């Protein structure tokens, strides 16, 4: 087996995985170097019966586990929110979660890499999702002037374990509610009851606090003009529940609200 030819294309991704796993670039890279050194010293250690990528990750885990699997706790100021949540997971849960969610391995492949059964891997990922969802619980402000849609969104949000702090139907009401309730997430329509704009409401709110906003609207083209910064999370109406749930999870995982600086 030509080590360079077979493994070189996968090394950048293994480095990414190692950094996410250990919580540190230096530590992750150190484990990569240790793995490669061991592999060069004895190439026969690698499993030649499976594809190169899976074999490389499997070998890395053997080295990582055999050297103590040390996880670093870096200074919080150097860690983005998504990485901080990963570091909060138990090591084995973190491995199972990252192998499928970050690296794109199948359950069968990830279970082989970790040396566990597929059922055990599924249980580990389920536990990881549960722990992440528990940490992501927050207060949600809904800005929507149609009562039926607002009620549907409220039920959806509460089913995910979050608290709905209120439903605003106008720009003014939205800003006042945001100031008083300090939400961790906002779901926002763009055409409101008194003819005011949810876009303007969102702009006003973002001037006083840093909070992720998901726009849910029948007029997505109004936000996709290229004339101003476009929203990261934009869902057209009529919406699918699973689409909204996925967007909420992504918004909270990667863009959590920071402490608001609310001006009375």
For each residue, the residues with C-beta under 8 A, 3 or more apart:
1: 6 43 46 48 52
2: 5 6
3: 6 7 39 40 43
4: 7 8
5: 2 8
6: 1 2 3 52
7: 3 4 10 11 39 52 56
8: 4 5 11
9:
10: 7 13 14 52 53 56 57
11: 7 8 14 15 32 56
12: 15 16
13: 10 16 17 103
14: 10 11 17 18 32 56 57 60
15: 11 12 18 19 28 29 32
16: 12 13 19 20 102
17: 13 14 20 21 28 57 98 99 102 103
18: 14 15 21 22 27 28 29 31 32 60 64
19: 15 16 22 23 24 25 27 28 29
20: 16 17 23 28 83 86 98 102
21: 17 18 28 64 71 94 95 98
22: 18 19 27 28 31 70 71 72
23: 19 20 27 71 72 73 74 79 83 86 87
24: 19 27 28 72 74
25: 19 28 29
26: 29 30
27: 18 19 22 23 24 30 31 70 71 72
28: 15 17 18 19 20 21 22 24 25 31 32
29: 15 18 19 25 26 32 33
30: 26 27 33 34
31: 18 22 27 28 34 35 60 63 64 67
32: 11 14 15 18 28 29 35 36 60
33: 29 30 36 37
34: 30 31 37 38 63 67
35: 31 32 38 39 59 60 63 64
36: 32 33 39 40
37: 33 34 40 41
38: 34 35 41 42 45 59 63
39: 3 7 35 36 42 43 45 46 59
40: 3 36 37 43
41: 37 38
42: 38 39 45
43: 1 3 39 40 46
44:
45: 38 39 42 59 62
46: 1 39 43 55 56 59
47: 50 55 58 59
48: 1 55
49:
50: 47 54 55 58 112
51: 54 55
52: 1 6 7 10 55 56
53: 10 56 57
54: 50 51 57 58 105 109 112 113
55: 46 47 48 50 51 52 58 59
56: 7 10 11 14 46 52 53 59 60
57: 10 14 17 53 54 60 61 99 103 105 113
58: 47 50 54 55 61 62 112 113
59: 35 38 39 45 46 47 55 56 62 63
60: 14 18 31 32 35 56 57 63 64
61: 57 58 64 65 95 113 114 115
62: 45 58 59 65 66
63: 31 34 35 38 59 60 66 67
64: 18 21 31 35 60 61 67 69
65: 61 62 69
66: 62 63
67: 31 34 63 64 70
68:
69: 64 65 91
70: 22 27 67
71: 21 22 23 27 87 91
72: 22 23 24 27
73: 23 87
74: 23 24 78 79 87
75: 78 79
76: 79 84
77:
78: 74 75
79: 23 74 75 76 83 84 87
80: 83 84
81: 84 85 253 254 255 256
82: 85 86 253 254
83: 20 23 79 80 86 87
84: 76 79 80 81 87 88
85: 81 82 88 89 132 135 136 253
86: 20 23 82 83 89 94 97 98
87: 23 71 73 74 79 83 84 94
88: 84 85 131 135
89: 85 86 93 94 97 128 131 132
90: 93 94 127 131
91: 69 71 94 95
92: 95 96 114 124
93: 89 90 96 97 124 125 127 128 131
94: 21 86 87 89 90 91 97 98 128
95: 21 61 91 92 98 99 114 124
96: 92 93 99 100 110 114 116 121 124 125 128
97: 86 89 93 94 100 101 102 124 125 128 129
98: 17 20 21 86 94 95 101 102 103
99: 17 57 95 96 102 103 105 109 110 113 114
100: 96 97 103 104 105 106 107 110 125
101: 97 98
102: 16 17 20 97 98 99
103: 13 17 57 98 99 100
104: 100
105: 54 57 99 100 109 110 113
106: 100 109 110
107: 100 110 111 118 121 122 125
108: 111 112 118
109: 54 99 105 106 112 113
110: 96 99 100 105 106 107 113 114 121
111: 107 108 114 116 117 118 120 121
112: 50 54 58 108 109 115
113: 54 57 58 61 99 105 109 110
114: 61 92 95 96 99 110 111 121
115: 61 112
116: 96 111 120 121 124
117: 111 120 121
118: 107 108 111 121 122
119: 122 123
120: 111 116 117 123 124
121: 96 107 110 111 114 116 117 118 124 125
122: 107 118 119 125 126
123: 119 120 126 127
124: 92 93 95 96 97 116 120 121 127 128
125: 93 96 97 100 107 121 122 128 129
126: 122 123 129 130
127: 90 93 123 124 130 131
128: 89 93 94 96 97 124 125 131 132
129: 97 125 126 132 133
130: 126 127 133 134
131: 88 89 90 93 127 128 134 135
132: 85 89 128 129 135 136 253
133: 129 130 136 137 160 161 249
134: 130 131 137 161
135: 85 88 131 132
136: 85 132 133 249 252 253 256
137: 133 134 161 162 163
138: 162 163 183 184 185 252 256 257
139: 162 163 164 165 181 182 183 184 185
140: 157 162 163 164 165 183 184 185 186 187
141: 164 165 166 167 168 174 177 178 181 183 185 186 187
142: 150 153 154 157 164 166 167 168 186 187
143: 167 168 169 174 186 187 188 189 192 198 201 202
144: 149 150 153 167 168 169 187 188 189 216
145: 150 169 170 189 191 192 193
146: 149 150 189
147: 150 151
148: 151 152
149: 144 146 152 153 189 237
150: 142 144 145 146 147 153 154 167
151: 147 148 154 155
152: 148 149 155 156
153: 142 144 149 150 156 157 187 216 244
154: 142 150 151 157 158 164 167
155: 151 152 158 159
156: 152 153 159 160 241 244 245
157: 140 142 153 154 160 162 164 187 248
158: 154 155 161 162 163 164
159: 155 156
160: 133 156 157 245 248 249
161: 133 134 137 158
162: 137 138 139 140 157 158 185 248
163: 137 138 139 140 158
164: 139 140 141 142 154 157 158 167
165: 139 140 141 177 181 183
166: 141 142 177 181
167: 141 142 143 144 150 154 164
168: 141 142 143 144 173 174 176 177 201
169: 143 144 145 173 192 193 194
170: 145 173 174 192 193 194 196 201
171: 174 175 192 194 196 197 198 200 201 204
172: 175 176 196
173: 168 169 170 176 177
174: 141 143 168 170 171 177 178 188 192 198 201 204 205
175: 171 172 178 179 201 204 205 208
176: 168 172 173 179 180
177: 141 165 166 168 173 174 180 181
178: 141 174 175 181 182 183 186 205 208 209 211
179: 175 176 182 208 262 263 264
180: 176 177
181: 139 141 165 166 177 178
182: 139 178 179 209 260 262
183: 138 139 140 141 165 178 186 211 257
184: 138 139 140 211 212 252 256 257
185: 138 139 140 141 162 211 212 213 214 248 251 252 257
186: 140 141 142 143 178 183 202 205 211 212 213 214
187: 140 141 142 143 144 153 157 213 214 216 244 248
188: 143 144 174 198 201 202 213 214 215 216
189: 143 144 145 146 149 192 198 215 216 217
190: 197 198 199 215 217 219 222 223
191: 145 197 198 217 218 219
192: 143 145 169 170 171 174 189 195 196 197 198 201
193: 145 169 170 196
194: 169 170 171
195: 192
196: 170 171 172 192 193 200 201
197: 171 190 191 192 200 201
198: 143 171 174 188 189 190 191 192 201 202 215 217
199: 190 202 203 222 223
200: 171 196 197 203 204
201: 143 168 170 171 174 175 188 192 196 197 198 204 205
202: 143 186 188 198 199 205 206 213 215
203: 199 200 206 207
204: 171 174 175 200 201 207 208
205: 174 175 178 186 201 202 208 209 211 213
206: 202 203 209 210 211 213
207: 203 204
208: 175 178 179 204 205 260 261 262 263
209: 178 182 205 206 257 258 260 261 262
210: 206 257 258 260
211: 178 183 184 185 186 205 206 257 260
212: 184 185 186 232 233 251 252 255 256 257
213: 185 186 187 188 202 205 206 231 233
214: 185 186 187 188 231 233 234 235 244 247 248 251
215: 188 189 190 198 202 220 223 231 233 234 235
216: 144 153 187 188 189 235 236 237 239 244
217: 189 190 191 198 220 222 223 234 235 236 237
218: 191 236 237
219: 190 191 222 223
220: 215 217 223 224 234 236
221: 224 225
222: 190 199 217 219 225
223: 190 199 215 217 219 220 230 231 234
224: 220 221 230 234
225: 221 222 228 230
226: 230
227:
228: 225
229:
230: 223 224 225 226 234
231: 213 214 215 223 234
232: 212 251 255
233: 212 213 214 215 247 250 251
234: 214 215 217 220 223 224 230 231
235: 214 215 216 217 239 243 244 247
236: 216 217 218 220 239
237: 149 216 217 218
238:
239: 216 235 236 243 244
240: 243 244
241: 156 244 245
242: 245 246
243: 235 239 240 246 247
244: 153 156 187 214 216 235 239 240 241 247 248
245: 156 160 241 242 248 249
246: 242 243 249 250
247: 214 233 235 243 244 250 251
248: 157 160 162 185 187 214 244 245 251 252
249: 133 136 160 245 246 252 253
250: 233 246 247 253 254
251: 185 212 214 232 233 247 248 254 255
252: 136 138 184 185 212 248 249 255 256
253: 81 82 85 132 136 249 250 256
254: 81 82 250 251
255: 81 212 232 251 252
256: 81 136 138 184 212 252 253
257: 138 183 184 185 209 210 211 212 260
258: 209 210
259:
260: 182 208 209 210 211 257
261: 208 209
262: 179 182 208 209
263: 179 208
264: 179
